[in-house]
Every structure is written in C-alpha cells, then in structure tokens.
Amino acid sequence: MNATIDRRRLLRGATLAGGGLAISAWMPAWAQSVSAGIVKPLPTVSGEDINLRIAHQMMTIDGRESHAIGINGTVPAPLIRLREGQTVRLHVENALDEDSSIHWHGLILPFHMDGVPGVSFPGIKPRSTFTYEFPIVQSGTYWYHSHSGLQEQLGHYGPIVIDPAGDDPIQSDREHVIVLSDHSQMHPHTIFKKLKQQGGYFNFQKQTLGGMLAGRDQSAKERRAWGAMRMDPTDVADVTGSTYTYLVNGHGPRDNWTGLFRPGERVRLRLINASAMTTFNFRIPGLRLTVVQADGLPVRPVEVDEMQIAVAETYDVIVQPADERAYTIVGESVDRSGMARATLAPREGMAAAVPALRRRPLADMKDMGMGSMNHGSGGAMAGMDHAAMGHSAPAPAAQACPPEHAAMGHCTPAAAAPATGNTGQHAGMDHAAGGMDHSMRDFSVAPEVKKTPTVQTISPMPVDRMGEPGQGLENVGHKVLVYTDLMAVDRNPDVRAPDRSMRIHLTGNMERYMWAFDGEKLSEVNKPIPFLKDERVRITLVNDTMMGHPIHLHGHFFELVTGHGEYAPRKHTIQVQPGGTATFDVTTDAVGDWAFHCHMLYHMHAGMMQVVSVRPRGGDAA
C-alpha cells in the first residue's frame, strides 16, 4: 500500500472502478497511469509592493498543452502572502489585448479597489498598469480572480493567505494551499455558446431506457411526470467532466500533485474552490477533516469526513496522518462526472488507491422547491397536496419595508401585500384533460419576481436547506459538513436584530440558458439594490431553480441564520441548494457600490448579478 502504484495495478483498479471499461483510452484522467508525483509549492509573492503581470501563456495538464491566461507566467497565479495590519500596493500590468481586472475575493477594502469593471472601477486597459492600494484589516484564506468577461475560466485566478498580526490561534506543523479548479480545452465563449444553444449540452449522464429496464434511476411513472414538467433530474451541473479536467494547484489527476507530511504532524490544508462552474465534494479517504476556518474566519472545530465546497468558498481544515502511507485527495464534481485528484504522502513518488466515482445524484421534488411535500410511494407526484403547495395558499407575510425601498421594488409594505385565499384554480398548474401542465410558474407565491422569460419555474414550497449536506451527499454513510455545524469562535461584531427583511429569488431558464435575480438580468435592471450605511438587514435567498447557486456579496461579511445567535458563522459566499432557501443577516457598513452575484461564471455572464449600493445616512460623511 505504501509503494508507488505500478501501471498494471492502477489499470486493473481503474477497470474495476469503471464498471468494466478496459480500454485505457476511455478511462477518465484520474484513473489512468500517474507520474511520480509533482511536489511543487506554489510560487509566492509578498511584501508591500507586489508586481503582477496578466498575460496569455500555455500550460501543461496531464501531459497536454493548453492555452491559458495566467499571472507572472503561472496558473494558478502566484500565492500572495500578506500580514494583517500592513498596507499593500499591487501593481497589475495588463499584457492582454483586452481589458482585464483583479477582484480580491473576500477582502474588506475601499469599494474603488474592489476590482469590478463598471461597478467600482473602469477596468485595466490593454497594455497598461493599474495600482491597487489598500490596508489589510483581516487574516485568513482568500483568493483573487478576474472580473472581466470569461478570463477566470482560462486560469486568471490565484490564492491569498493573510497571516494574523499576532500568533495564529490555529496551530499546525505544516500547511498546504489546495486550489481546486476546472479547465477545458474548449474556449469559454464556445462553452457559453453551446449552453445557450442547448442547456444540457455537456450532460452525458442522462437517464437511458437501458437504465430503466435495469431498475436504475427513476421509474417509468416518475419519468413521465418529470417529462410533463419538461424537467431533467440529471441536470445537476451545466459544464461537466465531458469537457472539464479538474485541477489541484493547476495540475490534472494524472500529474498527481503531491503534498508532503511527516506522520503525526498537524497539517493545515487551505482549501479554495477557484473553479468557474464546479461544486466539489472534498474528502481524503482514511483521514478525518477538522474544519477550523470558513471563508477566512475562524470557526469552532468541526470534525467531518467530507464537505461540499461551493464555487468561491474557502475552508481551512486540519488533518493528522498518523501512518507512513499515501492518502488520496479527492475533489469529486457534484455530478460525479470527474474528480480533481492529488496525494498527501510522506515521500515523493507515492500514491494511494483512487476511489471510483460514485453514482451521480438525481434531482428530486425537494430540489424543485416542493420541500414540504409528502412524496408518498406512488411516484414523483404522489401525495401532492395542491392546496398546500402554494398554488392556492396565502402569500408570504410582508416584512417591514420603508417607503423608499418599496418604491424601488425591493420589498413589499404590509399595505401592498397580495390578497390571499383559495381561488379554486391552482395558479401556474393547468389541470387540463390528459394530465397536469406543471409549468411551475405561480407568481402569486413570489410577488418579488418579475414575469419575464428568465423565470422558468418558481419554487412552490421552498424550505431552509442550510442544515443539509448538498446534492448526492444525503446518504453517503459518513459525516458531511453542513452550514448549521459552523459556529464563530468570536462573538459577532454586530448582534442587533434586523431593521428590515427582504427576499431575493434566484431565477433561471435552462432551455434558454438565462439566469437572473427576481427574474431580471443585470442588463435589465435600471437601479441598484439600495441600502443605508449600517443598516441591519435580513436577506432570504430563494432558489427557484434545480441547481445550486453560490451567492457572493462583495465588500461585506454576513451572518448565517442557523440558530447560533451571537456566534453565527460569518461568510461572504453561500451555497443556496436547489429549490431551497438560505437566510443571512448583514450589516451594510461599507459605503459604495458592490457587486452581488452568483459565482457560477456562466450564470453571472448570463445575467445573474446585480449591484448593491450602500449610501451614507443624512449628515454622514461619504
């Protein structure tokens, strides 16, 4: 087990894992022969003046060259190592023939240094240099990336580590930065074009007749019901392993990036999901993960076996390998179409068994926003109580809503709350002869949502899913991290009750590949979401789609409403599970204009983004 795995053993194991595929050319990259292992630390830059150069380059992944956009000649970009309390000046040269930018993801800084073209600064013009300068007021694990076009997909991203001003309360003997990402030989604009032409273009894991006859996946009755709704339960990820290679620190599965340890050491892994579109299920078979930090901020230690890391999230975990053997680092894509693979080992040249990809998950009624339904035993639609589904149910209670915000359509005053009562007609559900047209567009349960083509479905009965592990991880047989496990180490800086509440719907149309907030794409919105400085606002995100969305608010941390009160975990990015809700409280303490968007790159590119504008109160200085 401790020796380097030879080619014959690896191919034999991969054949078994692949269900009998013996032709190596058909084997996924993670199951093919590996190199002796790449033991190579990330290039690092530090100090008060740092020079970064954005340029085209080639990179080699699993022995194959590919075009990329990197920084200082590397993908990922260099690790930027800073210290809390310093001021940094980052001189960024754009050597491209197009505008570029860098956003410092999760860093608290002046809004004009945030790096979002068209929102907080004009961008970095071709063949020019822009200097970012800001104080470092925090510590932890963060990252940086382009906010221009689709450059991030091509490799324009890198890690940030900020050491505390004093002693680090998280003690470890060694650390490794683990940057998870996805890469395709296909140009990102081609990927986007194919998604616009056919939303499921990259989904090679659809249900088949053979599968049904073999008793796999949905029954014939369930398939008919889902077909009537024009929904595909295998639509878990837009871009998949059919075109992606999943990377660890810029290296493919066959490259076998390797991090070293000595048995008995406490090893800190700084995990960063810098992918464009991939939610990773992360685990190290044989090792437990002790989560000690989330999105850069300390949390009370939580021991788990696996964790789902959404796009743009970061987690620090401690592992303690006691044996002198190799361990496989597994970053399995949420749809199980591929994995990022690397190794932890006491010596170079070692590798451990690579687990087979698990069966891909199927979306269910809960993922469609019918979380409170009694599914019964008669298929997907059995036990459906339409009166309870919201098709004739009272609308949600209106929240406190100042007139100036109501005038802008961002909340509903009590006087304007829609009338309730049973209309006798299940809105959005046409019970015509021959069955039900499950159009799932009952706008009466979502008065905030605009009636636009971007809205394909509205969740009839969304439920809070922050206590759930994520698609496909419900019954894995071991402990999986959930948001409700997280508690802050320190008491939150603002523990006031919210001044007001608002709901924001995450909407989409897979057939047209359109994505938006409240049914409106960024290009259709004529004014930002308004806040006053130091408001305390409770925001509930409602996912009206069958896909998870990592939502990121620039310039702020927010507290997850998970029952932990003054010790609620503080984050800057949150995964909203399909058909579910997620709620957080935020203090809008940073004056300026800030991006607010889904961090799935192609969702944001398609319009799932808005601008939050925080303005001073009367008499306050700007």
C-alpha positions in Angstrom: 0.0 0.0 0.0 2.9 2.4 0.7 4.8 1.8 -2.5 4.4 3.6 -5.8 1.4 2.1 -7.6 2.6 0.4 -10.8 0.7 0.8 -14.1 -0.7 -2.7 -14.1 -2.3 -2.4 -10.7 -3.6 1.1 -11.4 -5.2 0.0 -14.7 -6.7 -3.1 -13.1 -8.2 -0.9 -10.3 -9.5 1.6 -12.8 -11.1 -1.2 -14.8 -13.0 -2.4 -11.7 -13.9 1.2 -10.7 -15.2 2.0 -14.2 -17.6 -0.9 -14.3 -15.6 -3.0 -16.8 -14.2 -0.4 -19.2 -10.9 -2.0 -20.1 -9.8 0.3 -22.9 -7.4 2.8 -21.3 -8.2 5.5 -23.9 -11.7 5.6 -22.5 -10.6 5.9 -18.9 -11.0 9.2 -17.1 -7.8 11.0 -16.3 -8.0 10.3 -12.6 -7.9 6.5 -13.3 -5.0 6.5 -15.8 -1.4 6.0 -15.0 0.2 8.7 -13.0 3.5 10.5 -12.8 5.8 10.0 -9.9 4.1 13.0 -8.4 4.7 16.7 -8.6 6.0 18.0 -5.3 6.0 21.7 -6.2 5.0 24.6 -3.9 3.0 27.4 -5.4 5.1 30.4 -6.4 4.7 33.1 -3.7 4.9 36.9 -3.7 4.8 39.1 -0.6 5.8 42.5 0.8 4.3 45.9 0.5 4.9 46.4 -3.3 3.9 43.4 -5.5 4.1 43.3 -9.3 1.6 41.1 -11.2 1.5 40.7 -14.9 -1.6 39.3 -16.7 -0.7 37.6 -20.0 -1.5 34.7 -22.4 0.5 31.6 -21.8 0.5 27.9 -22.4 0.1 25.4 -19.6 0.5 21.6 -19.5 -2.1 19.5 -17.8 -1.7 15.7 -17.7 0.9 16.0 -20.4 -1.2 18.0 -22.8 -0.6 21.7 -23.7 -3.5 24.1 -23.4 -4.0 27.9 -23.8 -4.4 29.9 -20.6 -4.4 33.3 -19.2 -2.1 33.4 -16.2 -0.3 35.9 -13.9 3.5 36.1 -13.7 3.6 33.0 -16.0 1.7 30.6 -13.7 -1.7 29.0 -13.3 -2.9 29.4 -10.6 -1.5 32.9 -10.2 1.2 33.3 -7.5 0.2 32.8 -3.9 0.0 36.3 -2.4 1.1 36.2 1.2 0.3 39.2 3.3 0.1 40.1 7.0 -2.8 41.7 8.9 -2.0 45.4 9.6 0.1 46.1 6.6 -0.7 48.2 3.6 -0.2 46.6 0.2 0.3 48.1 -3.2 -0.3 45.7 -6.1 0.9 46.9 -9.4 -1.0 45.0 -12.1 0.1 45.1 -15.7 -2.4 44.0 -18.3 -0.4 42.5 -21.2 -3.6 41.3 -22.9 -5.2 43.0 -25.9 -8.4 43.3 -24.0 -9.5 44.9 -20.7 -8.8 42.9 -17.6 -9.2 43.3 -13.8 -8.5 41.6 -10.5 -11.1 41.2 -7.7 -9.7 40.5 -4.2 -12.3 37.9 -3.2 -13.4 38.2 0.4 -11.1 41.1 1.3 -12.5 44.1 3.1 -11.3 47.2 1.3 -12.4 50.6 -0.2 -15.0 49.9 -2.9 -12.9 51.6 -5.7 -10.2 48.9 -5.0 -12.6 46.0 -5.3 -11.8 45.4 -8.9 -15.2 45.0 -10.7 -15.3 46.9 -14.0 -18.4 49.0 -14.5 -19.2 48.9 -10.8 -16.2 50.0 -8.7 -13.6 51.0 -11.3 -13.2 51.3 -15.1 -11.0 48.2 -15.5 -7.4 47.8 -16.6 -6.9 48.8 -20.2 -4.8 46.7 -22.6 -1.0 47.3 -22.3 -1.5 49.5 -19.1 -0.8 49.2 -15.4 -3.2 49.8 -12.5 -2.1 50.0 -8.9 -4.4 48.7 -6.2 -3.6 50.0 -2.7 -5.4 49.2 0.5 -4.8 48.3 4.1 -5.0 44.6 5.2 -7.6 44.5 8.0 -8.1 40.8 8.4 -6.4 37.4 8.3 -7.3 34.0 6.7 -7.5 32.2 3.4 -8.9 34.1 0.4 -8.3 34.3 -3.4 -8.2 36.6 -6.3 -9.5 36.4 -9.9 -10.5 38.3 -13.0 -13.9 40.0 -13.1 -13.7 40.7 -16.8 -15.5 38.5 -19.3 -14.7 34.8 -19.0 -11.0 35.2 -18.3 -11.3 33.4 -14.9 -12.1 30.2 -16.8 -8.8 30.4 -18.7 -6.7 30.5 -15.5 -6.9 34.0 -14.2 -7.1 33.2 -10.5 -4.8 32.7 -7.5 -4.7 32.2 -3.7 -4.2 34.7 -1.0 -3.1 33.9 2.6 -3.1 36.6 5.2 -1.2 35.8 8.4 -2.6 37.3 11.7 -0.9 40.3 13.2 0.0 38.2 16.3 0.2 34.5 16.9 -2.0 32.3 14.8 -4.6 30.7 17.0 -4.8 27.8 14.5 -1.7 25.7 15.3 -0.2 23.4 12.7 3.2 21.9 11.9 2.8 22.3 8.2 0.4 23.7 5.7 -0.5 23.3 2.0 -2.7 25.6 -0.1 -5.0 23.5 -2.2 -6.6 25.4 -5.2 -9.4 23.4 -6.8 -10.4 24.5 -10.3 -11.7 23.3 -13.7 -10.1 23.7 -17.1 -11.3 23.0 -20.7 -9.5 22.8 -24.0 -12.7 24.4 -25.3 -12.7 28.2 -25.4 -15.0 29.6 -22.7 -17.0 31.7 -25.2 -17.6 28.4 -27.1 -18.8 26.8 -23.9 -21.2 29.6 -23.3 -22.5 29.5 -26.9 -23.2 25.8 -26.6 -25.0 26.3 -23.3 -27.2 29.0 -24.9 -28.0 26.6 -27.8 -28.7 23.6 -25.5 -28.7 23.9 -21.8 -27.8 20.3 -21.3 -25.2 20.1 -24.0 -22.4 18.8 -21.6 -24.7 16.4 -19.7 -23.5 12.9 -20.8 -25.2 11.2 -17.8 -28.9 11.4 -18.8 -31.2 8.6 -18.0 -31.5 5.8 -20.6 -34.0 3.1 -21.5 -31.4 0.5 -20.6 -31.0 2.0 -17.2 -34.7 2.0 -16.6 -35.0 -1.7 -17.7 -32.2 -2.5 -15.3 -34.0 -0.8 -12.4 -31.8 2.2 -12.1 -32.7 5.8 -11.5 -36.4 6.8 -12.0 -39.3 4.6 -12.7 -41.3 4.9 -15.9 -44.1 6.7 -14.0 -41.6 9.2 -12.5 -40.0 9.8 -15.9 -43.4 10.6 -17.4 -44.2 13.0 -14.6 -40.8 14.8 -15.0 -41.2 14.8 -18.8 -44.6 16.5 -18.4 -42.8 19.2 -16.4 -40.0 19.4 -19.0 -37.5 18.8 -16.2 -34.4 16.7 -16.3 -33.4 15.1 -12.9 -29.8 14.6 -14.1 -29.4 18.3 -14.7 -27.0 18.8 -11.7 -24.1 20.6 -13.4 -24.1 22.8 -16.5 -20.5 22.1 -17.5 -19.1 18.6 -16.7 -16.2 16.2 -17.0 -17.2 15.7 -20.6 -15.1 18.8 -21.3 -13.5 19.7 -18.0 -10.3 18.4 -16.4 -10.4 19.1 -12.7 -7.2 20.6 -11.2 -5.3 20.8 -8.0 -2.9 23.7 -8.0 -3.0 23.8 -11.8 -2.3 20.1 -12.2 -4.5 17.3 -13.6 -5.3 14.0 -11.9 -2.5 12.2 -13.8 0.0 14.8 -12.8 -0.6 13.7 -9.2 0.3 16.9 -7.4 1.7 15.8 -4.0 1.9 17.5 -0.7 4.3 16.0 1.9 3.9 15.4 5.6 5.6 13.6 8.4 3.5 11.0 10.3 1.9 12.6 13.4 2.0 16.2 12.1 -0.9 18.5 12.2 -1.2 19.5 8.6 -3.3 22.6 7.7 -4.9 22.5 4.3 -6.2 25.8 2.9 -8.9 24.8 0.5 -10.0 27.2 -2.2 -12.6 26.4 -4.8 -11.4 28.7 -7.6 -13.4 26.9 -10.3 -15.6 28.6 -12.9 -18.6 26.2 -12.6 -17.8 23.2 -10.4 -19.1 22.4 -6.9 -16.6 19.9 -5.4 -17.3 17.2 -2.8 -14.0 17.1 -1.0 -12.6 14.2 1.1 -9.4 12.3 1.9 -10.3 8.6 2.4 -8.7 7.4 5.6 -8.4 10.9 7.2 -10.9 12.9 9.1 -11.1 16.7 8.4 -11.3 19.1 11.2 -12.8 22.3 9.9 -11.2 25.4 11.6 -11.9 28.3 9.2 -14.7 29.2 6.7 -14.3 31.9 4.2 -11.2 33.2 6.0 -12.8 33.5 9.5 -12.2 31.0 12.4 -14.9 28.6 13.4 -15.1 26.2 16.3 -13.5 23.0 15.2 -15.9 20.5 13.5 -14.7 17.0 12.6 -16.2 15.6 9.3 -15.4 13.0 6.7 -16.5 15.0 3.7 -17.6 18.5 2.7 -19.2 20.2 -0.2 -17.3 23.3 -1.3 -19.2 25.7 -3.5 -17.6 27.8 -6.1 -15.7 30.7 -4.4 -15.8 29.3 -0.9 -12.7 28.7 1.2 -12.2 26.3 4.1 -9.2 25.6 6.3 -9.0 22.0 7.7 -6.6 20.2 9.9 -5.6 16.6 9.1 -3.3 14.4 11.2 -2.0 11.4 9.1 -0.5 9.0 11.6 0.7 6.3 9.2 3.6 6.4 6.8 1.5 5.9 3.8 -0.1 7.9 1.0 -3.6 9.4 1.0 -5.6 10.4 -2.0 -7.1 13.9 -2.0 -10.4 13.7 -3.8 -12.3 16.7 -5.2 -15.3 15.0 -6.8 -17.5 17.1 -9.0 -21.1 17.4 -7.7 -22.5 15.5 -10.7 -19.8 12.8 -10.3 -18.6 13.3 -13.9 -14.9 13.6 -12.8 -12.6 14.5 -10.0 -9.7 16.6 -9.0 -7.1 14.2 -7.6 -3.9 14.7 -5.7 -1.9 13.0 -3.0 -0.7 13.5 0.6 2.4 11.4 1.3 5.5 11.2 3.5 7.7 10.8 0.4 7.8 11.7 -3.2 6.7 9.1 -5.7 4.0 7.6 -3.6 0.3 7.2 -4.5 -2.7 5.7 -2.9 -5.8 3.9 -4.3 -8.1 6.3 -6.1 -11.8 5.7 -5.3 -14.2 5.1 -8.1 -16.6 7.9 -9.0 -19.9 7.4 -7.1 -23.2 7.2 -8.9 -24.4 10.6 -10.0 -27.2 12.2 -8.0 -30.7 12.7 -9.3 -32.7 15.8 -8.5 -35.9 15.1 -6.6 -39.1 17.0 -5.7 -37.3 18.8 -2.9 -34.8 20.2 -5.5 -37.8 21.6 -7.4 -38.9 23.6 -4.4 -41.5 21.1 -3.1 -39.6 20.6 0.1 -42.7 20.1 2.4 -44.4 17.6 0.1 -45.4 14.1 1.2 -43.9 12.3 -1.8 -45.8 9.1 -0.9 -45.0 5.8 -2.6 -46.7 6.3 -5.9 -44.1 8.1 -7.9 -42.8 11.6 -8.0 -46.1 13.3 -8.0 -47.8 11.0 -5.5 -49.3 12.6 -2.4 -49.3 16.1 -4.0 -51.4 18.4 -1.9 -52.0 21.3 -4.3 -53.7 23.5 -1.6 -50.6 23.0 0.5 -48.2 23.6 -2.3 -48.8 27.3 -2.5 -50.9 27.2 -5.7 -53.8 28.5 -3.7 -52.0 29.2 -0.5 -51.6 32.6 1.3 -48.7 34.7 0.1 -45.7 35.1 2.5 -46.2 37.7 5.2 -44.9 41.1 4.2 -41.9 42.3 6.1 -41.1 45.7 7.5 -40.5 47.9 4.5 -39.5 51.6 4.4 -41.4 53.5 1.7 -38.2 54.5 -0.1 -37.3 50.8 -0.6 -40.9 49.8 -1.5 -40.8 52.5 -4.2 -37.8 50.7 -5.7 -39.4 47.3 -5.7 -37.0 45.8 -3.2 -39.6 44.8 -0.6 -43.3 44.8 0.0 -45.1 47.1 2.5 -47.8 45.5 4.5 -50.5 47.6 2.8 -49.4 46.2 -0.6 -49.3 42.6 0.4 -51.3 40.5 -2.1 -54.7 39.2 -1.2 -54.9 35.6 0.0 -57.4 33.0 -0.2 -58.3 29.9 -2.3 -59.1 31.0 -5.8 -60.2 27.5 -6.7 -57.6 27.5 -9.5 -54.1 26.2 -8.9 -52.2 29.1 -10.4 -49.4 28.0 -12.7 -50.9 24.5 -12.8 -53.1 23.7 -15.8 -55.1 20.6 -14.9 -56.3 20.1 -18.4 -57.6 16.8 -19.8 -54.7 14.3 -20.1 -52.8 15.5 -17.1 -51.1 18.4 -15.4 -49.0 21.0 -17.1 -46.6 21.6 -14.3 -45.4 24.9 -15.6 -44.3 25.8 -12.0 -44.7 29.5 -12.6 -47.1 30.6 -9.8 -46.1 34.2 -9.4 -48.6 34.7 -6.5 -46.2 32.9 -4.2 -43.3 35.2 -5.3 -44.6 38.7 -5.7 -41.0 40.0 -5.9 -40.3 38.1 -9.1 -40.8 39.9 -12.5 -42.8 38.0 -15.1 -40.0 37.6 -17.7 -38.8 34.7 -19.9 -35.9 34.3 -17.4 -38.3 32.6 -15.0 -38.9 29.0 -16.0 -40.0 27.8 -12.5 -40.9 29.2 -9.1 -40.4 27.0 -6.1 -43.9 26.4 -4.7 -42.8 25.3 -1.2 -39.1 26.1 -0.7 -37.6 25.2 2.7 -34.4 26.2 4.5 -31.7 23.7 3.4 -28.7 25.1 5.3 -28.8 22.0 7.5 -28.4 19.7 4.6 -25.1 18.4 3.1 -25.8 19.1 -0.6 -27.0 17.0 -3.6 -25.8 13.5 -3.6 -24.4 13.5 -0.1 -27.5 12.7 1.9 -26.9 9.0 2.4 -23.1 8.6 2.0 -22.8 6.8 5.4 -20.4 9.2 7.0 -20.3 12.7 8.5 -20.7 15.6 5.9 -20.3 19.2 6.9 -23.4 21.3 6.8 -23.7 25.1 7.4 -25.5 24.5 10.8 -22.4 22.8 12.1 -20.4 26.1 11.8 -20.1 28.4 14.8 -17.9 31.5 15.0 -15.1 31.5 17.5 -15.6 35.1 18.4 -18.9 36.9 19.2 -20.2 38.7 16.1 -19.3 42.4 15.9 -23.0 43.4 15.3 -25.7 41.4 17.1 -28.6 43.8 16.6 -31.9 42.5 15.4 -32.6 43.2 11.7 -34.1 46.6 10.8 -35.9 45.0 7.9 -36.1 41.9 5.8 -36.1 41.2 2.1 -36.4 38.2 -0.2 -34.4 37.7 -3.3 -35.3 34.9 -5.8 -32.6 33.1 -7.8 -34.3 32.5 -11.1 -33.4 30.8 -14.4 -34.5 29.3 -17.7 -32.4 26.3 -18.6 -33.9 26.0 -22.0 -32.7 29.4 -23.0 -29.8 29.4 -20.5 -30.9 32.7 -18.9 -30.1 33.5 -15.2 -31.2 36.4 -13.0 -32.3 37.7 -9.6 -36.0 38.2 -9.3 -36.5 37.5 -13.0 -34.3 40.4 -14.1 -30.9 40.1 -15.7 -28.2 42.7 -14.8 -28.8 44.3 -18.3 -32.5 44.8 -17.5 -32.1 46.4 -14.1 -32.1 50.2 -14.1 -31.1 50.9 -10.5 -29.1 49.1 -7.8 -30.4 47.5 -4.6 -30.3 50.4 -2.1 -29.1 50.2 1.5 -28.2 52.9 4.0 -24.9 52.7 5.9 -25.0 50.5 9.0 -28.5 49.1 8.2 -29.1 45.6 9.7 -30.9 43.6 7.0 -32.1 40.0 7.0 -31.9 38.6 3.4 -33.6 35.3 2.4 -32.4 33.9 -0.8 -35.0 31.7 -2.5 -33.7 29.3 -5.2 -36.4 28.8 -7.8 -34.1 26.6 -9.9 -33.0 22.9 -9.7 -29.3 23.9 -9.5 -27.3 25.1 -6.5 -26.1 28.7 -6.7 -23.1 30.1 -4.8 -24.1 33.7 -4.0 -21.3 36.2 -3.2 -21.7 39.7 -1.7 -18.7 41.9 -2.3 -17.2 44.1 0.4 -19.1 42.5 3.3 -19.3 39.5 5.6 -22.8 38.3 6.6 -24.0 36.0 9.4 -25.8 32.8 8.5 -29.2 32.5 10.3 -28.7 28.9 11.6 -29.7 29.2 15.2 -26.3 30.1 16.7 -27.3 33.7 17.7 -24.3 35.9 18.6 -21.9 33.2 17.3 -23.5 32.7 13.9 -20.8 31.9 11.3 -19.7 34.8 9.2 -19.2 34.3 5.4 -19.0 36.1 2.2 -20.3 33.3 -0.1 -23.2 30.9 0.5 -24.4 28.0 -1.5 -28.2 28.0 -1.9 -29.3 24.5 -2.5 -31.8 23.7 -5.3 -35.4 24.5 -4.5 -34.4 25.7 -1.1 -33.8 28.9 0.9 -30.8 30.3 2.8 -31.0 33.3 5.1 -28.3 35.7 6.4 -28.1 38.9 8.3 -25.8 41.6 7.0 -24.7 45.0 8.4 -24.2 47.3 5.4 -21.2 49.1 6.8 -19.2 49.7 3.6 -20.3 52.8 1.7 -20.0 52.3 -2.1 -21.3 50.2 -5.0 -20.7 46.5 -4.6 -21.3 43.5 -6.9 -23.7 40.9 -5.8 -23.9 37.8 -7.9 -23.9 34.1 -8.4 -20.3 32.8 -8.6 -21.1 30.3 -11.3 -19.2 32.1 -14.0 -21.6 31.4 -16.9 -24.6 32.2 -14.7 -23.1 35.6 -13.9 -22.2 36.1 -17.5 -25.8 35.4 -18.5 -27.1 38.0 -16.1 -27.3 36.6 -12.5 -25.8 39.7 -11.0 -26.9 43.0 -9.5 -25.3 45.9 -7.8 -25.7 46.8 -4.1 -25.4 50.5 -3.3 -24.7 51.5 0.3 -25.2 55.2 0.8 -24.3 57.4 3.9 -27.1 58.4 6.1 -28.1 62.1 6.3 -25.2 64.1 7.8 -22.7 61.3 7.5 -19.5 61.8 5.6 -19.2 59.7 2.4 
